[in-house]
Amino acid sequence: MWKRELGIHVELANQEWGSYMQATTTLHYDIARRSWIGDYLDPNSFLQLLVSGDGNNRAGFSDPRYDALVRRAAGTLDPARRFATLAEAESLALDEAVYLRSTTTPRASW
C-alpha cells in the first residue's frame, strides 16, 4: 500500500523478539512498530518516554527544554500548575514532530 499510494518502497525485516528489542533500543531502525499503555492515569505516563536517557525513549529524542519541563512538573505540587507544565512539554514534543522525523535527519540534531 505504501508503494502504491505513496510511492515508497519498504522492505520488511522479520526479527525474533530479542533482536527486535536490541534494534529499537539502539535506534537501529527506520520504522518500527511500537506500542505503549499508560499504566497510571497521568500524562507523565506517556511524556516520560521522551526524556533524554529514559530507558523507554525509543525515538532517540533529546531536548534540554523538554527534560526541564518534565522535571519541573515532577516537583510541582499544585495540580493545575503541574498539568500546565506537562501541557507545555507535550506541545514542545508535538512541535518537534518527534515521532515523524525522517531517518535522513541525523539523530544528534534532534
DSSP file (Angstrom, degrees, kcal/mol; ACC not computed):
  #  RESIDUE AA STRUCTURE BP1 BP2  ACC     N-H-->O    O-->H-N    N-H-->O    O-->H-N    TCO  KAPPA ALPHA  PHI   PSI    X-CA   Y-CA   Z-CA
    1    1 A M     >>       0   0    0      0, 0.0     4,-3.2     0, 0.0     5,-0.5   0.000 360.0 360.0 360.0 -39.5    0.0    0.0    0.0
    2    2 A W  I  >> +     0   0    0      2,-0.2     4,-2.2     1,-0.2     6,-1.5   0.916 360.0  44.8 -62.1 -41.1    2.8    2.4    0.8
    3    3 A K  I  >5S+     0   0    0      4,-0.3     4,-1.1     3,-0.2    -1,-0.2   0.942 118.2  43.1 -66.9 -46.7    4.3    1.8   -2.7
    4    4 A R  I  45S+     0   0    0      1,-0.2    -2,-0.2     2,-0.2    -1,-0.2   0.929 127.1  28.7 -65.6 -46.8    1.0    2.1   -4.5
    5    5 A E  I  <5S+     0   0    0     -4,-3.2    -3,-0.2     1,-0.1    -2,-0.2   0.813 137.7  20.3 -88.2 -32.4   -0.3    5.1   -2.6
    6    6 A L  I  <<S-     0   0    0     -4,-2.2    -3,-0.2    -5,-0.5    -2,-0.2   0.529  93.4-121.2-117.3 -10.5    2.8    7.0   -1.6
    7    7 A G     << +     0   0    0     -4,-1.1     2,-0.6    -5,-0.8    -4,-0.3   0.758  65.0 140.6  72.7  24.2    5.5    5.7   -4.0
    8    8 A I        -     0   0    0     -6,-1.5     2,-0.5    -7,-0.1    -1,-0.2  -0.893  44.9-146.1-106.2 122.4    7.6    4.5   -1.0
    9    9 A H        -     0   0    0     -2,-0.6     2,-0.4    -3,-0.1     0, 0.0  -0.750  21.2-174.0 -86.0 128.5    9.4    1.2   -1.3
   10   10 A V        -     0   0    0     -2,-0.5     2,-0.5     2,-0.0    -7,-0.1  -0.982  15.2-157.4-126.7 133.6    9.6   -0.7    2.0
   11   11 A E        -     0   0    0     -2,-0.4     2,-0.3     2,-0.0    -2,-0.0  -0.951  17.9-141.3-108.3 126.1   11.5   -3.8    2.8
   12   12 A L        -     0   0    0     -2,-0.5     2,-0.5     2,-0.0    -2,-0.0  -0.636   9.4-159.9 -85.9 142.0   10.2   -5.7    5.9
   13   13 A A        -     0   0    0     -2,-0.3     2,-0.4     2,-0.0    -2,-0.0  -0.935   6.4-153.6-124.1 106.6   12.6   -7.4    8.2
   14   14 A N        +     0   0    0     -2,-0.5     2,-0.3     6,-0.0    -2,-0.0  -0.673  22.7 178.3 -79.7 128.3   11.2  -10.1   10.4
   15   15 A Q        -     0   0    0     -2,-0.4     2,-0.1     2,-0.0    -2,-0.0  -0.951  32.5-110.7-131.6 149.1   13.2  -10.4   13.6
   16   16 A E     >  -     0   0    0     -2,-0.3     4,-2.4     1,-0.1     3,-0.4  -0.426  47.1 -99.5 -71.4 159.9   12.9  -12.6   16.7
   17   17 A W  H  > S+     0   0    0      1,-0.2     4,-2.8     2,-0.2     5,-0.2   0.843 119.2  50.8 -55.7 -45.4   11.9  -10.6   19.8
   18   18 A G  H  > S+     0   0    0      1,-0.2     4,-2.1     2,-0.2    -1,-0.2   0.906 112.8  46.3 -62.1 -41.9   15.4  -10.2   21.3
   19   19 A S  H  > S+     0   0    0     -3,-0.4     4,-2.6     2,-0.2    -1,-0.2   0.903 112.6  51.1 -66.2 -40.7   16.9   -8.9   18.1
   20   20 A Y  H  X S+     0   0    0     -4,-2.4     4,-2.5     2,-0.2     5,-0.2   0.929 110.4  48.5 -61.4 -46.0   13.9   -6.5   17.6
   21   21 A M  H  X S+     0   0    0     -4,-2.8     4,-2.3     1,-0.2    -1,-0.2   0.898 112.2  49.0 -63.9 -39.7   14.3   -5.1   21.1
   22   22 A Q  H  X S+     0   0    0     -4,-2.1     4,-2.2    -5,-0.2     6,-0.2   0.923 111.0  50.5 -64.6 -43.1   18.0   -4.6   20.6
   23   23 A A  H  <>S+     0   0    0     -4,-2.6     5,-3.1     1,-0.2    -2,-0.2   0.909 114.9  42.1 -62.6 -42.7   17.4   -2.8   17.3
   24   24 A T  H ><5S+     0   0    0     -4,-2.5     3,-0.6     3,-0.2    -1,-0.2   0.846 113.3  52.7 -75.6 -31.5   14.8   -0.5   18.8
   25   25 A T  H 3<5S+     0   0    0     -4,-2.3    -2,-0.2    -5,-0.2    -1,-0.2   0.883 114.5  41.6 -68.0 -37.6   16.8    0.2   21.9
   26   26 A T  T 3<5S-     0   0    0     -4,-2.2    -1,-0.2    -5,-0.2    -2,-0.2   0.328 113.8-118.0 -92.1   7.9   19.9    1.1   19.9
   27   27 A L  T < 5 +     0   0    0     -3,-0.6     2,-1.2     1,-0.2    -3,-0.2   0.815  62.9 149.6  60.6  33.9   17.8    3.1   17.4
   28   28 A H      < +     0   0    0     -5,-3.1     2,-0.3    -6,-0.2    -1,-0.2  -0.546  43.7  78.9 -96.3  67.8   18.9    0.8   14.6
   29   29 A Y        -     0   0    0     -2,-1.2     3,-0.1     1,-0.1     0, 0.0  -0.980  60.5-150.5-162.9 158.1   15.8    1.1   12.5
   30   30 A D  S    S+     0   0    0      1,-0.4     2,-0.4    -2,-0.3    -1,-0.1   0.788  92.9   7.1 -97.9 -45.9   14.0    3.4   10.1
   31   31 A I  S    S+     0   0    0     72,-0.0    -1,-0.4     2,-0.0     2,-0.3  -0.999  72.1 175.3-137.8 135.5   10.4    2.5   11.0
   32   32 A A        -     0   0    0     -2,-0.4     2,-0.5    -3,-0.1    -3,-0.0  -0.990  33.0-117.3-140.3 148.9    9.3    0.2   13.9
   33   33 A R        +     0   0    0     -2,-0.3     2,-0.3     2,-0.0    -2,-0.0  -0.757  44.5 168.1 -83.5 126.0    6.1   -0.9   15.3
   34   34 A R        -     0   0    0     -2,-0.5     2,-0.3     2,-0.0    -2,-0.0  -0.949  14.1-176.1-135.6 155.9    5.8    0.3   18.9
   35   35 A S        -     0   0    0     -2,-0.3     2,-0.3     2,-0.0    -2,-0.0  -0.979   3.3-171.2-147.3 159.5    3.1    0.5   21.5
   36   36 A W        -     0   0    0     -2,-0.3     2,-0.5     2,-0.0    10,-0.0  -0.981  10.0-153.5-151.9 140.6    2.7    1.8   25.0
   37   37 A I        -     0   0    0     -2,-0.3     2,-0.7     8,-0.1    -2,-0.0  -0.972  27.6-120.6-117.0 127.7   -0.1    1.5   27.5
   38   38 A G        -     0   0    0     -2,-0.5     8,-0.1     1,-0.2     3,-0.0  -0.545  25.7-168.1 -66.3 111.7   -0.4    4.2   30.1
   39   39 A D  S    S+     0   0    0     -2,-0.7     2,-0.3     6,-0.1    -1,-0.2   0.490  71.5  31.7 -87.3  -1.2    0.0    2.2   33.3
   40   40 A Y  S    S-     0   0    0      2,-0.2     2,-1.9    -3,-0.0     5,-0.2  -0.981  93.3-103.0-149.2 152.4   -1.2    5.1   35.5
   41   41 A L  S    S+     0   0    0     -2,-0.3     3,-0.1     3,-0.1    -2,-0.0  -0.507  82.8  95.9 -81.3  81.1   -3.7    7.8   34.9
   42   42 A D  S >  S-     0   0    0     -2,-1.9     3,-1.8     1,-0.1     4,-0.3  -0.942  77.8-121.0-164.3 141.9   -1.4   10.8   34.3
   43   43 A P  T >> S+     0   0    0      0, 0.0     4,-2.5     0, 0.0     3,-1.7   0.804 108.4  70.4 -57.2 -28.5    0.1   12.5   31.2
   44   44 A N  H 3> S+     0   0    0      1,-0.3     4,-2.2     2,-0.2     5,-0.2   0.758  79.9  75.0 -62.8 -23.2    3.5   11.7   32.5
   45   45 A S  H <4 S+     0   0    0     -3,-1.8    -1,-0.3    -5,-0.2    -6,-0.1   0.829 114.1  23.1 -56.9 -30.7    2.9    8.0   31.8
   46   46 A F  H X4 S+     0   0    0     -3,-1.7     3,-1.2    -4,-0.3    -2,-0.2   0.775 119.5  58.0-102.2 -38.5    3.5    9.0   28.1
   47   47 A L  H >< S+     0   0    0     -4,-2.5     3,-1.6     1,-0.3    -3,-0.2   0.814  95.6  65.3 -66.9 -29.5    5.5   12.2   28.4
   48   48 A Q  G >< S+     0   0    0     -4,-2.2     3,-1.6     1,-0.3    -1,-0.3   0.766  85.7  75.6 -62.0 -24.4    8.3   10.4   30.3
   49   49 A L  G <  S+     0   0    0     -3,-1.2    10,-0.3     1,-0.3    -1,-0.3   0.689  95.3  48.2 -62.6 -18.6    9.0    8.3   27.2
   50   50 A L  G <  S+     0   0    0     -3,-1.6    -1,-0.3    -4,-0.2    13,-0.3   0.339  80.0 119.7-106.0   6.3   10.7   11.3   25.6
   51   51 A V  S X  S-     0   0    0     -3,-1.6     3,-2.3    -4,-0.1     6,-0.2  -0.531  78.2 -96.3 -72.2 136.0   13.0   12.3   28.4
   52   52 A S  T 3  S+     0   0    0      1,-0.3    10,-0.1    -2,-0.2    -1,-0.1  -0.252 107.4   9.0 -52.7 130.0   16.7   12.1   27.5
   53   53 A G  T 3  S+     0   0    0      1,-0.3    -1,-0.3     8,-0.2     2,-0.1   0.379  86.2 148.0  80.9  -5.4   18.2    8.9   28.6
   54   54 A D    X   -     0   0    0     -3,-2.3     3,-2.1     1,-0.2    -1,-0.3  -0.426  54.5-128.0 -63.3 136.8   14.9    7.3   29.6
   55   55 A G  T 3  S+     0   0    0      1,-0.3    -1,-0.2    -3,-0.1    -6,-0.1   0.673 108.6  48.3 -62.0 -17.9   15.2    3.5   29.1
   56   56 A N  T 3  S+     0   0    0     -8,-0.2     2,-1.8    -5,-0.1    -1,-0.3   0.301  76.2 114.7-104.4   8.0   11.9    3.6   27.1
   57   57 A N    X   +     0   0    0     -3,-2.1     3,-0.6     1,-0.2    -4,-0.1  -0.588  31.0 161.3 -79.3  84.3   12.9    6.6   24.8
   58   58 A R  T 3   +     0   0    0     -2,-1.8    -1,-0.2     1,-0.2    -8,-0.1   0.385  63.2  69.2 -88.2   3.4   13.0    4.6   21.6
   59   59 A A  T 3  S-     0   0    0    -10,-0.3    -1,-0.2     2,-0.1     3,-0.1   0.628  97.4-131.7 -92.3 -15.9   12.7    7.8   19.5
   60   60 A G    <   +     0   0    0     -3,-0.6     2,-0.2     1,-0.2    50,-0.1   0.646  50.2 159.2  73.1  13.8   16.2    9.0   20.4
   61   61 A F        +     0   0    0    -10,-0.1     2,-0.3     2,-0.0    -1,-0.2  -0.462  13.9 173.2 -72.5 139.8   14.7   12.4   21.2
   62   62 A S        +     0   0    0     48,-0.4   -11,-0.1    -2,-0.2   -12,-0.0  -0.901   8.5 155.3-150.4 118.9   16.7   14.7   23.5
   63   63 A D     >  -     0   0    0     -2,-0.3     4,-2.6   -13,-0.3     3,-0.2  -0.920  32.5-150.5-146.6 116.2   15.9   18.3   24.3
   64   64 A P  H  > S+     0   0    0      0, 0.0     4,-2.4     0, 0.0     5,-0.2   0.835  99.9  55.2 -57.2 -34.1   17.0   20.0   27.4
   65   65 A R  H  > S+     0   0    0      2,-0.2     4,-2.0     1,-0.2     5,-0.1   0.932 110.1  45.5 -64.6 -44.3   13.9   22.3   27.4
   66   66 A Y  H  > S+     0   0    0     -3,-0.2     4,-2.4     2,-0.2     5,-0.2   0.946 112.9  50.1 -62.5 -49.2   11.6   19.3   27.3
   67   67 A D  H  X S+     0   0    0     -4,-2.6     4,-2.5     1,-0.2    -1,-0.2   0.900 110.0  51.2 -56.7 -42.7   13.6   17.5   30.0
   68   68 A A  H  X S+     0   0    0     -4,-2.4     4,-2.8    -5,-0.2    -1,-0.2   0.887 109.2  50.6 -64.3 -39.4   13.4   20.6   32.2
   69   69 A L  H  X S+     0   0    0     -4,-2.0     4,-2.5     2,-0.2    -2,-0.2   0.928 111.5  46.7 -65.0 -44.5    9.7   20.9   31.8
   70   70 A V  H  X S+     0   0    0     -4,-2.4     4,-1.8     2,-0.2    -2,-0.2   0.908 114.5  47.9 -64.8 -40.7    9.1   17.3   32.8
   71   71 A R  H  X S+     0   0    0     -4,-2.5     4,-1.2    -5,-0.2    -2,-0.2   0.915 111.3  50.9 -64.0 -42.8   11.4   17.6   35.8
   72   72 A R  H >< S+     0   0    0     -4,-2.8     3,-0.6     1,-0.2     4,-0.2   0.921 109.3  50.7 -61.5 -43.2    9.7   20.8   36.8
   73   73 A A  H >< S+     0   0    0     -4,-2.5     3,-1.5     1,-0.2    -1,-0.2   0.884 104.7  57.9 -61.3 -38.3    6.3   19.2   36.6
   74   74 A A  H 3< S+     0   0    0     -4,-1.8    -1,-0.2     1,-0.3    -2,-0.2   0.801 110.0  44.2 -63.0 -28.1    7.5   16.3   38.8
   75   75 A G  T << S+     0   0    0     -4,-1.2     2,-0.6    -3,-0.6    -1,-0.3   0.321  91.7 101.0 -98.4   8.3    8.4   18.8   41.5
   76   76 A T    <   -     0   0    0     -3,-1.5     6,-0.0    -4,-0.2     9,-0.0  -0.840  45.8-175.1-100.0 122.0    5.2   20.8   41.3
   77   77 A L        +     0   0    0     -2,-0.6    -1,-0.1     5,-0.0     3,-0.1   0.797  61.8  89.3 -85.2 -30.3    2.5   20.0   43.9
   78   78 A D  S  > S-     0   0    0      1,-0.2     4,-2.8     2,-0.1     5,-0.2  -0.577  70.2-149.7 -71.0 115.7   -0.2   22.3   42.6
   79   79 A P  H  > S+     0   0    0      0, 0.0     4,-2.7     0, 0.0     5,-0.2   0.866  93.5  51.5 -57.8 -39.6   -2.2   20.1   40.1
   80   80 A A  H  > S+     0   0    0      2,-0.2     4,-1.9     1,-0.2     5,-0.1   0.930 114.1  42.9 -65.0 -44.8   -3.2   22.9   37.9
   81   81 A R  H  > S+     0   0    0      2,-0.2     4,-2.2     1,-0.2    -1,-0.2   0.893 113.9  52.6 -66.4 -39.6    0.4   24.2   37.5
   82   82 A R  H  X S+     0   0    0     -4,-2.8     4,-2.4     1,-0.2    -2,-0.2   0.944 111.0  45.4 -61.5 -48.7    1.7   20.7   37.1
   83   83 A F  H  X S+     0   0    0     -4,-2.7     4,-2.3     1,-0.2    -1,-0.2   0.857 111.1  53.9 -65.5 -34.3   -0.7   19.9   34.3
   84   84 A A  H  X S+     0   0    0     -4,-1.9     4,-1.8    -5,-0.2    -1,-0.2   0.901 109.8  47.7 -64.8 -39.9    0.0   23.2   32.6
   85   85 A T  H  X S+     0   0    0     -4,-2.2     4,-2.0     2,-0.2    -2,-0.2   0.907 112.1  48.8 -67.0 -41.8    3.8   22.4   32.7
   86   86 A L  H  X S+     0   0    0     -4,-2.4     4,-2.7     1,-0.2    -2,-0.2   0.874 109.1  53.6 -65.1 -36.5    3.1   19.0   31.3
   87   87 A A  H  X S+     0   0    0     -4,-2.3     4,-2.4     2,-0.2    -1,-0.2   0.878 107.3  51.6 -64.4 -36.7    0.9   20.5   28.6
   88   88 A E  H  X S+     0   0    0     -4,-1.8     4,-2.0     2,-0.2    -2,-0.2   0.909 110.4  48.0 -65.3 -41.6    3.8   22.8   27.7
   89   89 A A  H  X S+     0   0    0     -4,-2.0     4,-2.3     2,-0.2    -2,-0.2   0.922 111.6  50.4 -63.6 -44.0    6.2   19.8   27.4
   90   90 A E  H  X S+     0   0    0     -4,-2.7     4,-2.4     1,-0.2    -2,-0.2   0.911 109.2  51.5 -60.3 -43.0    3.6   18.0   25.2
   91   91 A S  H  X S+     0   0    0     -4,-2.4     4,-2.6     1,-0.2    -1,-0.2   0.893 108.6  51.4 -61.5 -40.9    3.3   21.0   23.0
   92   92 A L  H  X S+     0   0    0     -4,-2.0     4,-1.9     2,-0.2    -1,-0.2   0.931 110.5  48.3 -62.5 -45.2    7.1   21.2   22.6
   93   93 A A  H  <>S+     0   0    0     -4,-2.3     5,-1.4     1,-0.2     4,-0.4   0.894 112.8  48.4 -63.2 -39.9    7.2   17.5   21.6
   94   94 A L  H ><5S+     0   0    0     -4,-2.4     3,-1.0     1,-0.2    -1,-0.2   0.905 109.6  52.0 -67.1 -40.7    4.4   17.9   19.1
   95   95 A D  H 3<5S+     0   0    0     -4,-2.6    -1,-0.2     1,-0.3    -2,-0.2   0.855 109.6  50.3 -62.2 -34.1    6.1   21.0   17.6
   96   96 A E  T 3<5S-     0   0    0     -4,-1.9    -1,-0.3    -5,-0.2    -2,-0.2   0.547 101.2-139.5 -80.3  -7.5    9.3   18.9   17.2
   97   97 A A  T X 5 +     0   0    0     -3,-1.0     3,-1.9    -4,-0.4     4,-0.5   0.911  30.4 179.3  48.0  50.3    7.3   16.1   15.5
   98   98 A V  G > <S+     0   0    0     -5,-1.4     3,-0.9     1,-0.3    -1,-0.1   0.862  73.2  42.6 -51.4 -47.2    9.3   13.6   17.4
   99   99 A Y  G 3  S+     0   0    0      1,-0.2    -1,-0.3    -6,-0.1    -2,-0.1   0.447 112.9  54.0 -86.3   1.9    7.7   10.5   16.0
  100  100 A L  G <  S+     0   0    0     -3,-1.9    -1,-0.2    -4,-0.1    -2,-0.2   0.310  75.6 133.0-114.1   7.1    7.6   11.8   12.5
  101  101 A R    <   -     0   0    0     -3,-0.9     2,-0.2    -4,-0.5    -4,-0.1  -0.272  59.4-116.5 -62.0 141.6   11.2   12.6   12.0
  102  102 A S    >   -     0   0    0      1,-0.1     3,-1.4     4,-0.0    -1,-0.1  -0.546  13.3-132.9 -74.1 142.9   12.9   11.5    8.8
  103  103 A T  T 3  S+     0   0    0      1,-0.3     4,-0.2    -2,-0.2    -1,-0.1   0.606 104.0  70.7 -74.4  -8.5   15.7    9.0    9.4
  104  104 A T  T 3  S+     0   0    0      2,-0.1    -1,-0.3     3,-0.0    -3,-0.0   0.651  80.7  87.8 -79.2 -13.5   17.8   11.0    7.0
  105  105 A T  S <  S-     0   0    0     -3,-1.4     5,-0.1     1,-0.1     2,-0.0  -0.742  95.4-110.8 -82.1 124.5   18.0   13.7    9.7
  106  106 A P    >   -     0   0    0      0, 0.0     3,-1.6     0, 0.0     4,-0.3  -0.333  19.3-136.0 -57.9 132.0   20.9   13.0   11.9
  107  107 A R  G >  S+     0   0    0      1,-0.3     3,-1.6     2,-0.2    -3,-0.0   0.803 100.2  67.7 -61.0 -30.0   19.6   11.9   15.3
  108  108 A A  G 3  S+     0   0    0      1,-0.3    -1,-0.3     2,-0.1   -48,-0.0   0.779  97.2  54.2 -63.0 -24.5   22.2   14.1   17.1
  109  109 A S  G <         0   0    0     -3,-1.6    -1,-0.3     1,-0.2    -2,-0.2   0.533 360.0 360.0 -88.2  -4.4   20.4   17.2   15.8
  110  110 A W    <         0   0    0     -3,-1.6   -48,-0.4    -4,-0.3    -1,-0.2   0.534 360.0 360.0 -68.0 360.0   17.0   16.1   17.1
